Amino acid sequence: MQVAFVLPTALVICWALGWWLAGLTHQKWIEIAGIIFGCIVGLVYVIQMAIAVEKKTSLDDGSQNETGKGKPGSQL
């Protein structure tokens, strides 16, 4: 559920900061840069979360064989 909110939240926060800075400096490009930066930051964070989940899943799967009892010869 958290992943669904990361990208839009990053986009809105960076857009709002860009909009605020654009109003102060009268430079429209800052707002557009904020939108682009928000997309990049959100996407990078989502990818990092996906990689972390994949590593955790592969570690969990690697400790069990098809019987679900762990590796042969290991004691739990």
PLY file of the C-alpha trace (Angstrom):
ply
format ascii 1.0
element vertex 76
property float x
property float y
property float z
element edge 75
property int vertex1
property int vertex2
end_header
0.00 0.00 0.00
2.88 2.34 0.78
4.23 2.09 -2.77
0.99 3.47 -4.17
1.47 6.74 -2.28
5.21 7.30 -2.71
5.29 8.46 -6.33
2.28 10.82 -6.20
3.35 12.25 -2.85
6.88 12.97 -4.05
5.47 14.56 -7.19
3.03 16.81 -5.32
5.58 17.89 -2.69
8.24 18.76 -5.27
5.67 20.48 -7.50
4.46 22.59 -4.55
8.01 23.60 -3.65
8.70 24.43 -7.29
5.49 26.44 -7.54
6.39 28.37 -4.39
9.93 29.09 -5.61
8.63 30.03 -9.06
6.30 32.55 -7.46
9.16 34.08 -5.49
11.60 34.26 -8.37
9.12 34.71 -11.27
10.78 31.83 -13.12
8.29 29.31 -14.54
10.96 26.69 -15.25
11.47 26.05 -11.52
7.95 24.64 -11.25
8.58 22.29 -14.19
11.93 21.27 -12.69
10.14 20.47 -9.43
7.70 18.20 -11.23
10.50 16.37 -13.03
12.55 16.10 -9.83
9.53 14.72 -7.96
8.98 12.06 -10.60
12.61 11.00 -10.50
12.81 10.92 -6.70
9.57 8.96 -6.38
10.56 6.47 -9.04
14.01 5.90 -7.52
12.44 5.26 -4.12
9.91 2.81 -5.57
12.71 0.93 -7.34
14.74 0.79 -4.12
11.74 -0.62 -2.27
11.19 -3.24 -4.96
14.83 -4.32 -4.84
14.72 -4.59 -1.05
11.57 -6.73 -1.17
13.10 -8.93 -3.87
16.23 -9.50 -1.76
14.16 -10.31 1.31
11.99 -12.71 -0.66
14.96 -14.50 -2.23
16.62 -14.88 1.19
13.42 -16.35 2.64
12.99 -18.73 -0.30
16.64 -19.77 -0.26
16.43 -21.11 3.29
13.71 -23.66 2.47
13.56 -26.54 0.07
10.42 -27.90 -1.58
9.31 -29.65 1.62
9.41 -26.42 3.60
11.70 -27.96 6.23
14.88 -26.05 5.49
18.17 -27.20 4.01
19.18 -30.83 4.45
21.45 -31.23 7.45
20.50 -27.91 9.03
19.01 -27.78 12.46
16.50 -25.12 13.40
0 1
1 2
2 3
3 4
4 5
5 6
6 7
7 8
8 9
9 10
10 11
11 12
12 13
13 14
14 15
15 16
16 17
17 18
18 19
19 20
20 21
21 22
22 23
23 24
24 25
25 26
26 27
27 28
28 29
29 30
30 31
31 32
32 33
33 34
34 35
35 36
36 37
37 38
38 39
39 40
40 41
41 42
42 43
43 44
44 45
45 46
46 47
47 48
48 49
49 50
50 51
51 52
52 53
53 54
54 55
55 56
56 57
57 58
58 59
59 60
60 61
61 62
62 63
63 64
64 65
65 66
66 67
67 68
68 69
69 70
70 71
71 72
72 73
73 74
74 75
